[in-house]
Amino acid sequence: MALRQGFLTLSNSKGLQHFAVRNPLAQRIARRFVAGEQLDEAVAVIQTLNAKGITATFDHLGESVTAEQAALADAQSYSTLLDRIEQTGIRSNVSLNITP
């Protein structure tokens, strides 16, 4: 449990996020697992993967949501993801992370 809380704390760190997004080494490592920060970027990568016979999963991060407004915003994000999957016909699913 302490390890999970540690990772959640790190994931909420603006300084760490800035480092990860701007650091070339971190970008190269993440690029293998993260299709993009924006939905259109991710869809394009998933289309490329699908052309190679690979199915993908959308992961919308935000499992530490505690406020109702943030939960509603995340629910809208999931709805947008599902709509985009249907509109584009990409072979993908959505991973749902529920806050305990």
Rosetta constraint file for C-alpha pairs under 8 A:
AtomPair CA 1 CA 5 HARMONIC 6.27 0.50
AtomPair CA 2 CA 6 HARMONIC 6.08 0.50
AtomPair CA 3 CA 7 HARMONIC 6.31 0.50
AtomPair CA 4 CA 8 HARMONIC 6.23 0.50
AtomPair CA 5 CA 9 HARMONIC 6.09 0.50
AtomPair CA 6 CA 10 HARMONIC 6.21 0.50
AtomPair CA 7 CA 11 HARMONIC 6.02 0.50
AtomPair CA 8 CA 12 HARMONIC 6.42 0.50
AtomPair CA 8 CA 64 HARMONIC 7.00 0.50
AtomPair CA 9 CA 13 HARMONIC 6.62 0.50
AtomPair CA 10 CA 16 HARMONIC 7.02 0.50
AtomPair CA 11 CA 16 HARMONIC 7.58 0.50
AtomPair CA 11 CA 17 HARMONIC 7.24 0.50
AtomPair CA 12 CA 17 HARMONIC 7.77 0.50
AtomPair CA 13 CA 17 HARMONIC 6.14 0.50
AtomPair CA 14 CA 18 HARMONIC 6.04 0.50
AtomPair CA 15 CA 19 HARMONIC 6.21 0.50
AtomPair CA 16 CA 20 HARMONIC 6.09 0.50
AtomPair CA 17 CA 21 HARMONIC 6.11 0.50
AtomPair CA 18 CA 22 HARMONIC 6.01 0.50
AtomPair CA 19 CA 23 HARMONIC 5.56 0.50
AtomPair CA 20 CA 26 HARMONIC 5.44 0.50
AtomPair CA 20 CA 27 HARMONIC 6.75 0.50
AtomPair CA 21 CA 26 HARMONIC 7.28 0.50
AtomPair CA 21 CA 27 HARMONIC 6.46 0.50
AtomPair CA 22 CA 26 HARMONIC 7.87 0.50
AtomPair CA 22 CA 27 HARMONIC 7.32 0.50
AtomPair CA 23 CA 27 HARMONIC 6.12 0.50
AtomPair CA 24 CA 28 HARMONIC 6.23 0.50
AtomPair CA 25 CA 29 HARMONIC 6.36 0.50
AtomPair CA 26 CA 30 HARMONIC 6.01 0.50
AtomPair CA 27 CA 31 HARMONIC 5.82 0.50
AtomPair CA 28 CA 32 HARMONIC 7.19 0.50
AtomPair CA 29 CA 33 HARMONIC 7.73 0.50
AtomPair CA 30 CA 34 HARMONIC 5.59 0.50
AtomPair CA 31 CA 35 HARMONIC 6.44 0.50
AtomPair CA 31 CA 36 HARMONIC 7.77 0.50
AtomPair CA 35 CA 41 HARMONIC 6.68 0.50
AtomPair CA 35 CA 42 HARMONIC 4.67 0.50
AtomPair CA 35 CA 45 HARMONIC 5.82 0.50
AtomPair CA 35 CA 46 HARMONIC 7.45 0.50
AtomPair CA 36 CA 41 HARMONIC 5.07 0.50
AtomPair CA 36 CA 42 HARMONIC 4.85 0.50
AtomPair CA 36 CA 45 HARMONIC 7.92 0.50
AtomPair CA 37 CA 41 HARMONIC 6.99 0.50
AtomPair CA 37 CA 42 HARMONIC 7.27 0.50
AtomPair CA 38 CA 42 HARMONIC 6.46 0.50
AtomPair CA 39 CA 43 HARMONIC 6.14 0.50
AtomPair CA 39 CA 81 HARMONIC 7.81 0.50
AtomPair CA 40 CA 44 HARMONIC 6.26 0.50
AtomPair CA 41 CA 45 HARMONIC 6.40 0.50
AtomPair CA 42 CA 46 HARMONIC 6.08 0.50
AtomPair CA 43 CA 47 HARMONIC 6.08 0.50
AtomPair CA 43 CA 90 HARMONIC 7.68 0.50
AtomPair CA 44 CA 48 HARMONIC 6.43 0.50
AtomPair CA 45 CA 49 HARMONIC 6.26 0.50
AtomPair CA 46 CA 50 HARMONIC 5.93 0.50
AtomPair CA 46 CA 55 HARMONIC 7.51 0.50
AtomPair CA 46 CA 56 HARMONIC 6.32 0.50
AtomPair CA 46 CA 90 HARMONIC 6.98 0.50
AtomPair CA 46 CA 91 HARMONIC 7.78 0.50
AtomPair CA 46 CA 92 HARMONIC 7.63 0.50
AtomPair CA 47 CA 51 HARMONIC 6.24 0.50
AtomPair CA 47 CA 90 HARMONIC 6.18 0.50
AtomPair CA 48 CA 52 HARMONIC 6.72 0.50
AtomPair CA 49 CA 53 HARMONIC 6.51 0.50
AtomPair CA 49 CA 54 HARMONIC 5.05 0.50
AtomPair CA 49 CA 55 HARMONIC 6.80 0.50
AtomPair CA 49 CA 56 HARMONIC 7.53 0.50
AtomPair CA 50 CA 54 HARMONIC 4.83 0.50
AtomPair CA 50 CA 55 HARMONIC 5.77 0.50
AtomPair CA 50 CA 56 HARMONIC 7.84 0.50
AtomPair CA 50 CA 90 HARMONIC 7.03 0.50
AtomPair CA 50 CA 91 HARMONIC 6.44 0.50
AtomPair CA 55 CA 91 HARMONIC 5.42 0.50
AtomPair CA 55 CA 92 HARMONIC 5.60 0.50
AtomPair CA 56 CA 91 HARMONIC 6.77 0.50
AtomPair CA 56 CA 92 HARMONIC 4.76 0.50
AtomPair CA 56 CA 93 HARMONIC 6.68 0.50
AtomPair CA 57 CA 92 HARMONIC 5.33 0.50
AtomPair CA 57 CA 93 HARMONIC 4.90 0.50
AtomPair CA 57 CA 94 HARMONIC 5.46 0.50
AtomPair CA 57 CA 95 HARMONIC 6.43 0.50
AtomPair CA 58 CA 81 HARMONIC 7.76 0.50
AtomPair CA 58 CA 92 HARMONIC 7.03 0.50
AtomPair CA 58 CA 93 HARMONIC 6.14 0.50
AtomPair CA 58 CA 94 HARMONIC 4.66 0.50
AtomPair CA 58 CA 95 HARMONIC 5.97 0.50
AtomPair CA 59 CA 94 HARMONIC 6.20 0.50
AtomPair CA 59 CA 95 HARMONIC 5.18 0.50
AtomPair CA 59 CA 96 HARMONIC 7.26 0.50
AtomPair CA 60 CA 77 HARMONIC 7.79 0.50
AtomPair CA 60 CA 78 HARMONIC 7.44 0.50
AtomPair CA 60 CA 94 HARMONIC 7.96 0.50
AtomPair CA 60 CA 95 HARMONIC 7.27 0.50
AtomPair CA 60 CA 96 HARMONIC 7.56 0.50
AtomPair CA 61 CA 97 HARMONIC 7.61 0.50
AtomPair CA 62 CA 74 HARMONIC 7.43 0.50
AtomPair CA 62 CA 97 HARMONIC 7.46 0.50
AtomPair CA 63 CA 97 HARMONIC 5.47 0.50
AtomPair CA 63 CA 98 HARMONIC 5.73 0.50
AtomPair CA 63 CA 99 HARMONIC 4.92 0.50
AtomPair CA 64 CA 99 HARMONIC 5.69 0.50
AtomPair CA 65 CA 70 HARMONIC 6.26 0.50
AtomPair CA 65 CA 71 HARMONIC 6.16 0.50
AtomPair CA 65 CA 99 HARMONIC 6.33 0.50
AtomPair CA 66 CA 70 HARMONIC 7.33 0.50
AtomPair CA 66 CA 71 HARMONIC 7.31 0.50
AtomPair CA 66 CA 99 HARMONIC 7.64 0.50
AtomPair CA 67 CA 71 HARMONIC 6.31 0.50
AtomPair CA 68 CA 72 HARMONIC 6.20 0.50
AtomPair CA 69 CA 73 HARMONIC 6.26 0.50
AtomPair CA 70 CA 74 HARMONIC 6.16 0.50
AtomPair CA 71 CA 75 HARMONIC 6.14 0.50
AtomPair CA 72 CA 76 HARMONIC 6.28 0.50
AtomPair CA 73 CA 77 HARMONIC 6.29 0.50
AtomPair CA 74 CA 78 HARMONIC 6.30 0.50
AtomPair CA 75 CA 79 HARMONIC 6.29 0.50
AtomPair CA 76 CA 80 HARMONIC 6.15 0.50
AtomPair CA 77 CA 81 HARMONIC 6.23 0.50
AtomPair CA 78 CA 82 HARMONIC 6.26 0.50
AtomPair CA 78 CA 94 HARMONIC 7.66 0.50
AtomPair CA 79 CA 83 HARMONIC 6.15 0.50
AtomPair CA 80 CA 84 HARMONIC 6.14 0.50
AtomPair CA 81 CA 85 HARMONIC 6.24 0.50
AtomPair CA 81 CA 94 HARMONIC 7.49 0.50
AtomPair CA 82 CA 86 HARMONIC 6.34 0.50
AtomPair CA 82 CA 93 HARMONIC 7.94 0.50
AtomPair CA 82 CA 94 HARMONIC 7.40 0.50
AtomPair CA 83 CA 87 HARMONIC 6.08 0.50
AtomPair CA 84 CA 88 HARMONIC 5.96 0.50
AtomPair CA 85 CA 89 HARMONIC 5.69 0.50
AtomPair CA 85 CA 90 HARMONIC 5.56 0.50
AtomPair CA 85 CA 91 HARMONIC 7.42 0.50
AtomPair CA 85 CA 92 HARMONIC 6.79 0.50
AtomPair CA 85 CA 93 HARMONIC 7.87 0.50
AtomPair CA 86 CA 90 HARMONIC 7.36 0.50
